[in-house]
Amino acid sequence: MISLCLVLCALGISLMLSWIAGTAMAASRRLRSPDLDSAPDDGSLVPSAADEFLKGAFTLVLQLVPTALGIAALVVGILACKHRNSKRLGIVAIIISVLAPVVSALLFMIAMAPSIEG
């Protein structure tokens, strides 16, 4: 039961942070100057784009929290599989903890998709 709670908390936090990071990175890409001749020579971003970039980078660093929770849930889920009465919940927690990073990365890419120029 503990492993399932840990993994669901990790998944929720990770999805929220992935969405925030993806939308912030997309906003940062949109706010950059589309005209390369008018962009600063030093490669710096305009201040509002830099703010969005920092917000996205900070939320990506915060992904370490759900990563630690997910690893803990994976370990506790593996240990729960030893016991007959918690084996099913342990297996569910293991499956979710393995799939959570993939779902989180997909959500990040979906959030960034509007800023990607074809």
C-alpha positions as semicolon CSV with decimal commas, in nm:
position;residue;x (nm);y (nm);z (nm)
1;M;0,000;0,000;0,000
2;I;0,285;0,238;0,083
3;S;0,453;0,169;-0,250
4;L;0,133;0,250;-0,438
5;C;0,089;0,578;-0,247
6;L;0,452;0,673;-0,314
7;V;0,432;0,600;-0,684
8;L;0,102;0,784;-0,728
9;C;0,241;1,090;-0,549
10;A;0,554;1,073;-0,765
11;L;0,347;1,042;-1,081
12;G;0,123;1,336;-0,991
13;I;0,414;1,563;-0,900
14;S;0,609;1,460;-1,208
15;L;0,317;1,521;-1,445
16;M;0,255;1,864;-1,295
17;L;0,622;1,962;-1,321
18;S;0,649;1,825;-1,675
19;W;0,352;2,033;-1,789
20;I;0,489;2,349;-1,625
21;A;0,837;2,291;-1,770
22;G;0,702;2,216;-2,116
23;T;0,482;2,524;-2,132
24;A;0,762;2,743;-1,994
25;M;1,011;2,612;-2,250
26;A;0,753;2,660;-2,526
27;A;0,695;3,018;-2,412
28;S;1,069;3,075;-2,407
29;R;1,098;2,954;-2,765
30;R;0,808;3,176;-2,877
31;L;0,953;3,484;-2,707
32;R;1,290;3,460;-2,880
33;S;1,343;3,698;-3,167
34;P;1,241;3,525;-3,492
35;D;1,467;3,757;-3,689
36;L;1,826;3,648;-3,635
37;D;1,959;3,986;-3,753
38;S;1,782;4,166;-3,469
39;A;1,892;3,914;-3,205
40;P;2,178;4,014;-2,974
41;D;2,521;3,900;-3,095
42;D;2,607;3,731;-2,767
43;G;2,326;3,473;-2,809
44;S;2,138;3,595;-2,503
45;L;1,763;3,581;-2,475
46;V;1,525;3,871;-2,430
47;P;1,443;3,913;-2,058
48;S;1,092;3,762;-2,073
49;A;1,222;3,461;-2,267
50;A;1,504;3,420;-2,016
51;D;1,252;3,423;-1,729
52;E;1,046;3,150;-1,894
53;F;1,359;2,950;-1,969
54;L;1,470;2,971;-1,604
55;K;1,123;2,868;-1,487
56;G;1,137;2,566;-1,716
57;A;1,490;2,477;-1,612
58;F;1,402;2,509;-1,241
59;T;1,101;2,278;-1,277
60;L;1,314;2,026;-1,462
61;V;1,560;2,028;-1,169
62;L;1,267;1,979;-0,932
63;Q;1,196;1,652;-1,118
64;L;1,454;1,501;-0,882
65;V;1,187;1,491;-0,610
66;P;0,944;1,262;-0,796
67;T;1,241;1,063;-0,925
68;A;1,347;0,987;-0,567
69;L;0,987;0,904;-0,473
70;G;0,957;0,675;-0,775
71;I;1,278;0,491;-0,691
72;A;1,162;0,449;-0,333
73;A;0,825;0,320;-0,457
74;L;1,002;0,074;-0,686
75;V;1,214;-0,061;-0,401
76;V;0,918;-0,083;-0,161
77;G;0,708;-0,246;-0,434
78;I;0,975;-0,509;-0,492
79;L;0,991;-0,576;-0,119
80;A;0,610;-0,592;-0,102
81;C;0,609;-0,869;-0,362
82;K;0,768;-1,099;-0,103
83;H;0,451;-1,093;0,108
84;R;0,146;-1,284;-0,006
85;N;-0,114;-1,026;0,100
86;S;0,059;-0,727;-0,062
87;K;0,195;-0,893;-0,375
88;R;-0,071;-0,753;-0,609
89;L;-0,029;-0,393;-0,491
90;G;0,348;-0,430;-0,515
91;I;0,324;-0,543;-0,877
92;V;0,094;-0,253;-0,963
93;A;0,336;-0,010;-0,798
94;I;0,629;-0,156;-0,992
95;I;0,443;-0,126;-1,323
96;I;0,341;0,235;-1,255
97;S;0,691;0,330;-1,138
98;V;0,839;0,190;-1,460
99;L;0,585;0,364;-1,686
100;A;0,575;0,699;-1,500
101;P;0,894;0,847;-1,653
102;V;0,770;0,765;-2,004
103;V;0,432;0,927;-1,941
104;S;0,600;1,231;-1,787
105;A;0,836;1,273;-2,083
106;L;0,547;1,241;-2,328
107;L;0,352;1,509;-2,142
108;F;0,657;1,738;-2,152
109;M;0,680;1,690;-2,530
110;I;0,307;1,749;-2,575
111;A;0,336;2,073;-2,377
112;M;0,630;2,182;-2,595
113;A;0,466;2,080;-2,923
114;P;0,298;2,415;-3,005
115;S;0,635;2,591;-3,011
116;I;0,805;2,351;-3,248
117;E;0,814;2,500;-3,593
118;G;0,751;2,255;-3,871
